[in-house]
Amino acid sequence: MANDQSNSANPNVNLTYRRKKNAEEMKHQLITFTLMIFLTLIAFFAVKYDGFSHWFTKPFILLLAVVQVIFQLYYFMHMKHKGHETITIFIYAGLAVGSIAILTFLTIVWI
């Protein structure tokens, strides 16, 4: 670990706190992983089911993909923690530039 210094005079307090926080973090990651598997199964069902038209299926799968990317960024890439603000700004700026570029090219092609 990078920070082995104790914040209190009693090292058992810090160890207990870290174990509790690690257990809570693992619980959140398992819940998120299970939810992502469930969203993937929903996407497979949407493709396999003949009752849905492709006009519904394609945007629905893209929506599920966006939700999964958000889950992966915030829970598996630990972007919800403090200290990742700069990286978050760069990712959102790249997402904005990429979205504007895609929208621009789609507009040019459709005109």
VOGU-3710 file (C-alpha; in Angstrom, 3 decimals, decimal comma):
1> mandqsnsan> 0,000/0,000/0,000  1,119/3,508/-0,685  -0,092/4,925/2,609  0,965/2,769/5,548  0,860/5,607/8,057  -1,719/5,414/10,785  -4,120/8,298/11,328  -4,715/7,465/14,958  -2,703/6,156/17,876  -4,557/2,835/17,724
11> pnvnltyrrk> -3,663/0,852/14,554  -6,570/-1,544/15,127  -9,040/1,295/14,558  -7,598/1,999/11,103  -7,489/-1,693/10,241  -11,113/-2,163/11,236  -12,150/0,923/9,267  -10,261/-0,207/6,142  -11,752/-3,698/6,335  -15,241/-2,242/6,639
21> knaeemkhql> -14,681/0,118/3,685  -13,160/-2,677/1,569  -16,089/-4,979/2,334  -18,527/-2,220/1,403  -16,626/-1,508/-1,829  -16,626/-5,201/-2,762  -20,360/-5,400/-2,109  -20,965/-2,454/-4,449  -18,792/-4,012/-7,140  -20,595/-7,355/-6,927
31> itftlmiflt> -23,995/-5,662/-7,137  -22,842/-3,620/-10,125  -21,362/-6,680/-11,833  -24,603/-8,612/-11,324  -26,606/-5,695/-12,679  -24,347/-5,487/-15,749  -24,794/-9,205/-16,431  -28,548/-8,716/-16,114  -28,460/-5,800/-18,596  -26,467/-7,961/-21,014
41> liaffavkyd> -29,065/-10,721/-20,762  -31,810/-8,176/-21,443  -29,920/-7,030/-24,548  -29,609/-10,637/-25,775  -33,314/-11,164/-25,143  -34,183/-7,991/-27,084  -32,205/-9,218/-30,094  -33,561/-12,752/-29,947  -37,222/-11,814/-29,415  -39,051/-11,472/-32,740
51> gfshwftkpf> -41,780/-9,207/-31,346  -39,484/-6,175/-31,259  -38,734/-4,253/-34,431  -35,205/-3,223/-35,282  -36,316/0,401/-34,757  -36,746/-0,423/-31,064  -33,949/-2,956/-30,643  -31,013/-0,879/-31,883  -31,608/2,236/-29,732  -32,489/0,032/-26,761
61> illlavvqvi> -29,191/-1,868/-27,023  -27,286/1,413/-27,376  -29,024/2,734/-24,261  -28,053/-0,401/-22,330  -24,479/-0,017/-23,585  -24,314/3,580/-22,330  -25,612/2,495/-18,920  -22,965/-0,237/-18,748  -20,189/2,184/-19,696  -21,291/4,501/-16,895
71> fqlyyfmhmk> -21,285/1,602/-14,426  -17,818/0,542/-15,548  -16,408/4,047/-15,261  -17,823/4,788/-11,853  -17,545/1,448/-10,122  -14,793/-0,553/-11,803  -12,548/2,366/-12,760  -13,150/3,944/-9,305  -14,104/7,329/-10,734  -16,572/7,894/-7,913
81> hkghetitif> -13,690/8,276/-5,446  -12,118/11,577/-4,496  -8,983/12,553/-6,371  -10,211/11,562/-9,839  -11,758/14,892/-10,774  -9,137/15,799/-13,395  -9,414/12,433/-15,119  -13,199/12,718/-15,046  -13,050/16,128/-16,714  -10,794/14,785/-19,470
91> iyaglavgsi> -13,056/11,792/-20,081  -16,177/13,956/-20,279  -14,405/16,465/-22,538  -13,361/13,630/-24,858  -16,885/12,274/-24,809  -18,266/15,714/-25,705  -15,786/16,199/-28,570  -16,467/12,691/-29,880  -20,232/13,166/-29,675  -20,050/16,490/-31,480
101> ailtfltivw> -17,851/14,945/-34,182  -20,269/12,046/-34,691  -23,248/14,411/-34,765  -21,430/16,630/-37,274  -20,606/13,756/-39,610  -24,129/12,360/-39,379  -25,537/15,800/-40,212  -23,208/16,164/-43,203  -24,137/12,729/-44,549  -27,879/13,265/-44,144
111> i> -27,991/16,627/-45,923
//
